[in-house]
Amino acid sequence: MFMGEYNHTIDAKGRLIVPAKFREELGEAFVITNGNDGCLNIYTEEAWETFLGKLKLLPNNRDTRSIVRKFVSQANRVEVDKQGRILIPTVLRDYAELDKDVVLAGAIDKIEVWDKSRWDAETDADDIDDITERLADLGLNI
C-alpha cells in the first residue's frame, strides 16, 4: 500500500527521485502513465498487469479503445538508476505539466505524481469536514 506525500524536483533531463519508501514496494522497474485530474500514475508491474487483464475483459467498443489509447499507449516501463531516479518521458511530463517542483502522493494501490502548484490547488480546495461527509454519503464512516 502506498501512502504519504513527498516533495521533490525534476532535473533538467526529466529525472525524478522516487522516495525510498516507495522504491521498496515498487521494486527496480515499474510503470508510469497518465492519471486522472492531470497527474501521472505509477503502478507496480503486478498492479499494471492486473489492470491490463481487466481491460482485456472489456467489450471491444469505442469507450474501451479510447481508454486503452489514453492509458496504455502513454504507459512506460521505467527503471530506477543508482541514485534512485527515474526518467519521466517528455510526453508524460507535458501531460501533467511537470516542470520542476513535484509531489509524489501515495494513493493506496498506486502513486500519483503531481505538479506542486496543481497539487496545492487540488488539495487546498477540499475541507476535511466536507470530505468526511462525502465518505459518509458513500457508506464509509471514519
Solvent accessible surface area in square Angstrom, and as a share of the most:
residue,aa,sasa,rsa
1,M,138,0.61
2,F,7,0.03
3,M,136,0.61
4,G,41,0.40
5,E,92,0.41
6,Y,60,0.23
7,N,87,0.45
8,H,51,0.23
9,T,70,0.41
10,I,9,0.05
11,D,51,0.26
12,A,113,0.88
13,K,137,0.58
14,G,1,0.01
15,R,66,0.24
16,L,0,0.00
17,I,73,0.37
18,V,0,0.00
19,P,9,0.06
20,A,55,0.42
21,K,144,0.61
22,F,4,0.02
23,R,71,0.26
24,E,143,0.64
25,E,81,0.36
26,L,9,0.04
27,G,35,0.34
28,E,136,0.61
29,A,12,0.10
30,F,0,0.00
31,V,10,0.06
32,I,0,0.00
33,T,1,0.00
34,N,6,0.03
35,G,4,0.04
36,N,98,0.50
37,D,101,0.53
38,G,8,0.08
39,C,1,0.00
40,L,0,0.00
41,N,5,0.03
42,I,0,0.00
43,Y,27,0.10
44,T,25,0.14
45,E,64,0.29
46,E,141,0.63
47,A,29,0.23
48,W,18,0.06
49,E,110,0.49
50,T,73,0.42
51,F,57,0.24
52,L,37,0.18
53,G,31,0.30
54,K,128,0.54
55,L,16,0.08
56,K,167,0.71
57,L,154,0.76
58,L,80,0.40
59,P,86,0.54
60,N,130,0.67
61,N,63,0.32
62,R,181,0.66
63,D,101,0.52
64,T,15,0.09
65,R,94,0.34
66,S,56,0.36
67,I,64,0.33
68,V,56,0.32
69,R,139,0.51
70,K,114,0.48
71,F,46,0.19
72,V,49,0.28
73,S,76,0.49
74,Q,49,0.22
75,A,26,0.20
76,N,47,0.24
77,R,144,0.53
78,V,12,0.07
79,E,109,0.49
80,V,26,0.15
81,D,54,0.28
82,K,198,0.84
83,Q,116,0.51
84,G,3,0.03
85,R,51,0.18
86,I,2,0.01
87,L,100,0.50
88,I,0,0.00
89,P,31,0.20
90,T,78,0.46
91,V,77,0.44
92,L,0,0.00
93,R,46,0.17
94,D,97,0.50
95,Y,77,0.29
96,A,0,0.00
97,E,109,0.49
98,L,14,0.07
99,D,118,0.61
100,K,121,0.51
101,D,72,0.37
102,V,1,0.00
103,V,0,0.00
104,L,0,0.00
105,A,6,0.05
106,G,21,0.20
107,A,27,0.21
108,I,123,0.62
109,D,85,0.44
110,K,44,0.18
111,I,0,0.00
112,E,36,0.16
113,V,0,0.00
114,W,10,0.04
115,D,19,0.10
116,K,66,0.28
117,S,77,0.50
118,R,74,0.27
119,W,35,0.12
120,D,49,0.25
121,A,69,0.53
122,E,77,0.34
123,T,54,0.31
124,D,117,0.61
125,A,86,0.66
126,D,60,0.31
127,D,72,0.37
128,I,118,0.60
129,D,91,0.47
130,D,75,0.39
131,I,52,0.27
132,T,42,0.24
133,E,114,0.51
134,R,128,0.47
135,L,46,0.23
136,A,46,0.36
137,D,123,0.64
138,L,148,0.74
139,G,63,0.61
140,L,100,0.50
141,N,122,0.63
142,I,149,0.76
